[in-house]
Amino acid sequence: MNDTKERVARCFATVFPDIRQDEIATASMESVAGWDSVAHVILLSSIAEEFGLNFDLEEFRSLVSYALIVDFLERNSAHG
């Protein structure tokens, strides 16, 4: 697991303490109990703080899974 994935996984584990480590890589709004709009704000705020960036509205709406978040961060790796 690379640094970006580990850092995102830590954010997920903090926001969703009941998620198992092996479930994080496939986590999405549809698959994680409790991933509602409030949890989404908290998760992306945590990730924004971790990586020192801000998400625009379109990014905020589209980053709805671990895989999409990691892909976005890796494509924009200057923020890492």
C-alpha positions in Angstrom: 0.0 0.0 0.0 1.4 3.4 -1.0 1.5 6.5 1.2 -1.6 8.1 -0.3 -3.6 4.9 0.2 -2.4 4.5 3.7 -3.2 8.1 4.6 -6.7 7.9 3.0 -7.3 4.6 4.8 -6.4 6.3 8.1 -9.0 9.0 7.4 -11.6 6.4 6.6 -10.8 4.5 9.8 -11.1 7.6 11.9 -14.5 8.7 10.4 -15.9 5.1 10.2 -14.5 3.3 13.3 -16.6 0.3 12.7 -15.2 -0.4 9.2 -12.9 -3.4 8.9 -9.4 -2.7 7.5 -10.1 -5.1 4.6 -13.3 -3.3 3.7 -11.7 0.1 3.3 -10.4 -0.5 -0.3 -13.9 -1.2 -1.5 -15.7 1.4 0.6 -18.2 3.6 -1.0 -21.3 5.6 0.0 -23.4 2.7 -1.0 -21.5 0.0 0.9 -20.6 1.7 4.2 -23.4 2.0 6.8 -23.4 5.5 8.2 -21.8 7.1 5.1 -24.4 9.8 4.8 -24.1 13.5 3.8 -22.7 14.5 7.2 -20.2 11.7 7.3 -19.2 12.7 3.7 -18.4 16.2 4.8 -16.4 15.0 7.8 -14.5 12.4 5.6 -13.6 14.9 2.9 -12.7 17.5 5.5 -10.4 15.0 7.2 -8.8 14.1 3.8 -8.4 17.8 2.8 -6.7 18.5 6.1 -4.4 15.4 5.8 -3.3 16.4 2.2 -3.5 20.2 2.6 -6.0 20.9 -0.1 -9.6 22.0 -0.7 -12.2 20.2 -2.8 -14.4 22.2 -5.2 -18.1 21.4 -5.3 -17.9 19.1 -8.3 -15.0 17.1 -6.7 -17.0 17.0 -3.4 -20.0 15.5 -5.2 -18.0 13.0 -7.2 -15.5 11.6 -4.5 -17.9 9.0 -3.2 -15.6 6.0 -2.7 -12.2 5.1 -1.4 -11.1 4.3 -5.0 -12.3 7.5 -6.5 -10.7 9.6 -3.7 -7.3 7.8 -4.0 -7.4 8.1 -7.8 -8.1 11.8 -7.5 -5.3 12.3 -5.0 -2.8 10.4 -7.1 -3.7 12.3 -10.2 -3.2 15.5 -8.3 -0.1 14.3 -6.4 1.4 17.7 -6.1 -0.9 18.0 -3.1 0.6 14.9 -1.4 
